[in-house]
Amino acid sequence: MDYNYSRKKNNNRGNRGNYKQGFWMIVIDTNILVYATFKDSRFFDQSIKIIEREDVIIPQIVFYEYIKVLTEVYPDWLKFHKD
């Protein structure tokens, strides 16, 4: 996984959005959550590091997609995660 969080400055249009303020948020995709769920995933460590950052947002739709993926791929997923 290669993540590039910076934007190139367009000199013709100046700074846009939050670039000028130096504040960025990382929006998590469903794949990152799925990779972080399974320790045998080759992206497990990288996805955990991303999720644990302070500047991360997980949109509600991504959470719903995550549950949908897990219940389709592993129908008994919830049974294994009960306390």
C-alpha positions in Angstrom: 0.0 0.0 0.0 1.3 3.3 -1.0 -0.3 6.4 0.6 0.4 9.9 -0.5 -1.3 12.4 1.8 0.0 15.5 0.2 -1.5 17.5 -2.7 0.5 19.4 -5.3 0.1 23.1 -5.1 -1.4 24.5 -8.3 0.3 27.8 -8.7 -2.3 29.1 -11.2 -5.2 28.7 -8.7 -3.4 29.1 -5.4 -4.2 27.1 -2.4 -7.5 25.4 -2.0 -9.5 24.1 0.9 -7.7 23.1 4.0 -4.3 23.0 2.3 -3.6 26.6 3.3 -4.4 25.8 6.9 -2.2 22.7 6.9 -5.0 20.5 8.3 -5.8 17.1 6.6 -8.1 14.2 7.5 -7.7 10.7 6.2 -10.9 9.0 5.1 -10.8 5.3 5.7 -12.0 2.9 3.0 -13.7 -0.4 3.6 -10.6 -2.3 2.5 -8.6 -0.8 5.3 -11.1 -2.1 7.9 -11.2 -5.5 6.4 -7.4 -5.8 6.3 -7.3 -4.7 9.9 -9.7 -7.4 10.9 -7.6 -10.4 9.9 -4.1 -10.8 11.3 -3.1 -13.0 8.4 -3.7 -10.2 5.9 -0.5 -9.0 4.3 -1.7 -5.4 5.0 -2.7 -6.0 8.6 0.1 -4.0 10.2 -0.2 -1.1 7.8 -3.9 -0.9 8.1 -3.7 -0.9 11.9 -1.2 2.0 11.9 -3.5 4.0 9.6 -6.6 3.4 11.8 -4.8 4.3 15.0 -3.9 7.8 13.7 -5.6 10.8 15.2 -6.5 12.4 11.9 -8.8 9.5 10.6 -12.4 9.6 9.7 -14.5 6.5 9.1 -17.7 7.5 7.3 -20.9 5.8 8.3 -21.4 4.2 4.8 -17.9 2.6 5.1 -18.8 1.0 8.4 -22.0 -0.4 6.8 -20.0 -1.7 3.8 -17.6 -3.3 6.2 -20.4 -5.2 8.1 -21.9 -6.2 4.7 -18.6 -7.6 3.4 -17.9 -9.5 6.6 -21.4 -11.0 6.8 -21.3 -12.1 3.1 -17.8 -13.5 3.2 -18.0 -15.0 6.7 -21.7 -15.5 7.6 -20.8 -16.7 11.1 -18.5 -13.7 11.7 -20.6 -12.2 14.5 -20.8 -15.6 16.4 -17.0 -15.6 16.7 -16.7 -12.1 18.1 -19.2 -12.3 20.9 -17.9 -12.0 24.4 
